[in-house]
Amino acid sequence: MEEFINQSESFFREIRSLEIYRASDVSYINVFNGVFPDRKKALYIFNIVPETLSRSVNSKRRLKNDYTEIDISFPLLDLSPESIKKCEEYFNRKGFVIIEVTNTDKILYGNSREPLQIDFIDNRLNNNSGDDEYTIAISGETIIKPKIRNL
C-alpha cells in the first residue's frame, strides 16, 4: 500500500515570466521526452504580474482519447504604440510553443505538431477608468501532458 501525505506546500507558487517559441523549433518527440528548448531560441519573453494571469489547463477526453486544453491569458500593460505595433505584427496566428516560468518550476505547452494560437485582443475602454489594456490570449490542444521541470 502507498500512503500519500496530503499536505499543502510551504510556499506560494507564482508566475514570473512567459517564454514564447516558434513551434517548429520544439519537436513533438522532444516534448514527449520532456526535453525543454534552449532559452536562447525564445522569440519573445514577457514578464508577468502574477495577479493578472488567467490560466485554465484542463484534461479532457474525446472519443476515448485524452488531451489537454490550454487557455492562458494576461494583459499587455505597456500601451506604447511600439509595443502595440509589435504584438499586432507578431501574434493573431497559430504556430507557437510556450513555457510558463514560475518561482519553482517551468511548464512546457505545445509542440511542432500541435502548435498554440496566440491572439492579441484590444480591450481598451477609453472611458477614463484607467483600465485600458490589450490581452494576449494563448489557446490550443495537445495530446502530450504539459511537461514540468523544477528549477
N, C-alpha and C positions, 0 to 999 in steps of 0.2 A: 504494500500500500504506500502511496505517496501522499504526503500531507503538505498542503500549501499554507504558508504563513501569510494570511491575507491582511497585510497592514499597509497603510499609505506610506509613500516616500517621505523622507525627512527634509525635502527641499521642494522648491517650486520650479516647475519646468516652464520655460517661456521662449518664444521665438526671438532670434537675434537678427537673422537675415534670410533672404531667399535668393538662391542662385538659379539662373536660367541658362540652359544649354541648348544647342541645336540638337534635335532628336537624332540626326544622322551620326552624331559623334558618340552616341551612347547605345551600344548594341544590345539587342534583346538578350543574347546569351550572357553578356557581362552582367546585366541587371539580374537575370535569373540566378547567377552565381554570386551575387552580392558585391560585384566589383564597381566601385564608385569612380566616376570620371575625375580626371585631374582638374583641380580648381582653375588652373591656367586656361582651360578651354571654355570657361564660363563666358557667355555672351554679355550678360548683364547681372549685376548684383544689387539688390535692393535691401537697405537697412529697414527693418520693420519695427514700428511701435507695437509692442505685444498686445495692448488693449484694442488695437484696430483690426487685428486679424480675424477673419471669419473662415472657419475651417470645418469642412464636412468630408470625411473619408469613410465610406460605408462599404462593407462587404455585402454582396448581393449574389443571387443565383438566377440564371436564365437557362431554361432547358437542361437542368441538372449540371450546369457548368458554373463554377464560381468565378466572380470577377470583382474588382474594386472600382467604385465610382468616386471620382475626385472632384471636389468643388471647393476651391480656396480663393479668397479674395482679400484685398487690402486696398486702402486708399493711397493715391498719389497725392501727397500733401504739398509738394512743390509745384505750384501752378504757374511757374515761369513759362513764357512762350517757348523757350528752348526745350524744356522737359516735355511739354505737351506735344510739340512737333516730333521729337524723337520717339515718344511712345506711340503716336499715331503711325509713324513710319515702321516701327519695329513689330507691332502687335496687330491684333484683329486677324489672326490666321492660326492655322494648326501647324505643328512641326517642332514642338519643344519638349524638353525634359526639365524637371525642376528638382532642386534639393532644398529642403526646409532645414535650416540650421538653428538648433536651439542651444541653450546653455549647457546641455548634457549630451546631445546626440545630433546626428544628421539623418534625414529621412529622404529617400530617393523615390520619385514618382515618374512613371512613363519610361519609354524606350523607343528605339528606332521603328519598331513595328506598330507601336501603339502611342503615337505622339499626342501631346496635350495641346489643347486650344488655349490661347491667351487673348482675351478681349480687353480693349481699352474703352471704358464707358464714361461718358460725360455726365456727371452728376452735379454740375454747377447749378445753384439755385438763383444766384444774383438777386437775392432778396434782403440783403443787409443783415443776414443771420450769422455770417462767419462760418457757415457750414459747407462752403464750396469745396468740392474735391472731384477728382476723377477716380474711378475704380479700376484696378487691374484684377480681372477675374480669370482664374485658371480652371479648366474643366476637362474631363475626359474619363475614359475607362481603360482598365488594364487587367489582364488575367494574372499578372505577376503581382503578388502582395507587395506593398511598399517595403523597401529594404531599409533597415535601421543599422547605423554604425555608431557606437559610443565614441565620445570624444576623449 
